[in-house]
Amino acid sequence: MSIQCDVTAKKSTGAPMNNFERYLSLWVFFCIATGIAAGRIVPGLFHVIGNMSIAQVNIPLGLLIWVMIIPMLVKVDFGALHEVKQHMRGIGVTLFVNWLVKPFSMALLASLFIGHLFRPFLPAEQIDSYIAGLILLAAAPCTAMVFVWSKLSNGDPLFTLSQVALNDTIMVFAFAPLVGLLLGASAITVPWSTLFTSVVLYIVIPVIPAQLWRLYLLNKGQSDFAAAMTRVGPWSILALLLTLILLFAFQGQAILHQPMVIIMLAIPIMIQVFFNSGLAYALNRLAGEKHNIACPSALIGASNFFELAVAAAISLFGFQSGAALATVVGVLIEVPVMLMVVKLVTRSKGWYEQSSRANIHG
């Protein structure tokens, strides 16, 4: 492996979080308050926005989702797929946790907490929708933020690139069938045409301009690419925050009547974050993978491509649905919880390497 390749890969993963990203949860709280207030002050405006739809796709929302997703997909190097062969054990753990454990464990947790334990405290008509939102959240593995988590934990940049590229490739084909399977197993009606439309609109179509843009920038040079990523980086978060204002303008009344809904939805999300990251971390240790491989492998299994989840939830169930609210709760707790996971895997490096050496020699 050349030195240039290694340097390029490190640059591709991006810098650690800036203050805007680090305090994303505070911005989300601000947008919640703004959206609820705006929904009460000018409800007519948001009804007009909600009705601006073609074939069940809300036009303002669709544009915001593209602004969210495209800059993230520019960072994904699908050419890194050939790197998967260098760390097959780590890639195997990533795929196992992301596609065979995480969605199914979330479906189980959602059914347990939302469908049973918390059912008496939640609006009965939204139970299935809350469960659907949690499933959508877990079925979309993280794309962009995993670069940040990997950087903060000193993860291997080439491995991070390769696992993201592989996950995104699988997601194009597996997201809709997997969501359909889990929603069907939960006795939730699946509008298949809308589900496949969401995949095409929010995964397939954005990949094309994103990769063309990536190719154009890289042809100008790595420094131009890095500068462009710095400039457009805030676009994704700003578009996300505007989307949240729209969501909470519609969700405001329900939240004011039952504010504990947020906490009840957050509990299964937090459990699955720690469960999946811990499982991936332990499996990498048992497989004898290096610590800088185990970290991004564990972190991608814990975080979510919440932009896609929010878009799919709104397309399938609407602005005012429990599904949309559930995916937004995922956004709310993502940063502080993932920073806790980063700290745990970073501080346990000595224990991990000692245990890993023991497994190899044993």
NORJO-V805331 format. One record per residue. N is the residue number from 0. RES is the residue in one letter. SS is DSSP state (~ for helix, > for strand, _ for the rest). Layout:
N	RES	SS
N	RES	SS
//
This chain:
0	M	_
1	S	_
2	I	~
3	Q	~
4	C	~
5	D	~
6	V	~
7	T	~
8	A	~
9	K	~
10	K	~
11	S	~
12	T	_
13	G	_
14	A	_
15	P	_
16	M	_
17	N	_
18	N	~
19	F	~
20	E	~
21	R	~
22	Y	_
23	L	~
24	S	~
25	L	~
26	W	~
27	V	~
28	F	~
29	F	~
30	C	~
31	I	~
32	A	~
33	T	~
34	G	~
35	I	~
36	A	~
37	A	~
38	G	~
39	R	~
40	I	~
41	V	_
42	P	~
43	G	~
44	L	~
45	F	~
46	H	~
47	V	~
48	I	~
49	G	~
50	N	_
51	M	_
52	S	>
53	I	>
54	A	_
55	Q	_
56	V	>
57	N	>
58	I	~
59	P	~
60	L	~
61	G	~
62	L	~
63	L	~
64	I	~
65	W	~
66	V	~
67	M	~
68	I	~
69	I	~
70	P	~
71	M	~
72	L	~
73	V	~
74	K	_
75	V	_
76	D	_
77	F	~
78	G	~
79	A	~
80	L	~
81	H	~
82	E	~
83	V	~
84	K	~
85	Q	~
86	H	~
87	M	~
88	R	~
89	G	~
90	I	~
91	G	~
92	V	~
93	T	~
94	L	~
95	F	~
96	V	~
97	N	~
98	W	~
99	L	~
100	V	~
101	K	~
102	P	~
103	F	~
104	S	~
105	M	~
106	A	~
107	L	~
108	L	~
109	A	~
110	S	~
111	L	~
112	F	~
113	I	~
114	G	~
115	H	~
116	L	~
117	F	_
118	R	~
119	P	~
120	F	~
121	L	_
122	P	_
123	A	~
124	E	~
125	Q	~
126	I	~
127	D	~
128	S	~
129	Y	~
130	I	~
131	A	~
132	G	~
133	L	~
134	I	~
135	L	~
136	L	~
137	A	~
138	A	_
139	A	_
140	P	>
141	C	_
142	T	_
143	A	_
144	M	~
145	V	~
146	F	~
147	V	~
148	W	~
149	S	~
150	K	~
151	L	~
152	S	_
153	N	_
154	G	_
155	D	_
156	P	~
157	L	~
158	F	~
159	T	~
160	L	~
161	S	~
162	Q	~
163	V	~
164	A	~
165	L	~
166	N	~
167	D	~
168	T	~
169	I	~
170	M	~
171	V	~
172	F	~
173	A	~
174	F	~
175	A	~
176	P	~
177	L	~
178	V	~
179	G	~
180	L	~
181	L	~
182	L	~
183	G	~
184	A	~
185	S	_
186	A	_
187	I	_
188	T	_
189	V	_
190	P	_
191	W	~
192	S	~
193	T	~
194	L	~
195	F	~
196	T	~
197	S	~
198	V	~
199	V	~
200	L	~
201	Y	~
202	I	~
203	V	~
204	I	~
205	P	~
206	V	~
207	I	~
208	P	~
209	A	~
210	Q	~
211	L	~
212	W	~
213	R	~
214	L	~
215	Y	~
216	L	~
217	L	~
218	N	~
219	K	~
220	G	_
221	Q	~
222	S	~
223	D	~
224	F	~
225	A	~
226	A	~
227	A	~
228	M	~
229	T	~
230	R	~
231	V	~
232	G	~
233	P	~
234	W	~
235	S	~
236	I	~
237	L	~
238	A	~
239	L	~
240	L	~
241	L	~
242	T	~
243	L	~
244	I	~
245	L	~
246	L	~
247	F	~
248	A	~
249	F	~
250	Q	~
251	G	~
252	Q	~
253	A	~
254	I	~
255	L	~
256	H	~
257	Q	_
258	P	_
259	M	~
260	V	~
261	I	~
262	I	~
263	M	~
264	L	~
265	A	~
266	I	~
267	P	~
268	I	~
269	M	~
270	I	~
271	Q	~
272	V	~
273	F	~
274	F	~
275	N	~
276	S	~
277	G	~
278	L	~
279	A	~
280	Y	~
281	A	~
282	L	~
283	N	~
284	R	~
285	L	~
286	A	~
287	G	_
288	E	_
289	K	_
290	H	~
291	N	~
292	I	~
293	A	~
294	C	~
295	P	~
296	S	~
297	A	~
298	L	~
299	I	~
300	G	~
301	A	~
302	S	_
303	N	>
304	F	_
305	F	~
306	E	~
307	L	~
308	A	~
309	V	~
310	A	~
311	A	~
312	A	~
313	I	~
314	S	~
315	L	~
316	F	~
317	G	_
318	F	_
319	Q	_
320	S	_
321	G	~
322	A	~
323	A	~
324	L	~
325	A	~
326	T	~
327	V	~
328	V	~
329	G	~
330	V	~
331	L	~
332	I	~
333	E	~
334	V	~
335	P	~
336	V	~
337	M	~
338	L	~
339	M	~
340	V	~
341	V	~
342	K	~
343	L	~
344	V	~
345	T	~
346	R	~
347	S	_
348	K	~
349	G	~
350	W	~
351	Y	~
352	E	~
353	Q	~
354	S	~
355	S	~
356	R	~
357	A	~
358	N	~
359	I	~
360	H	~
361	G	_
//
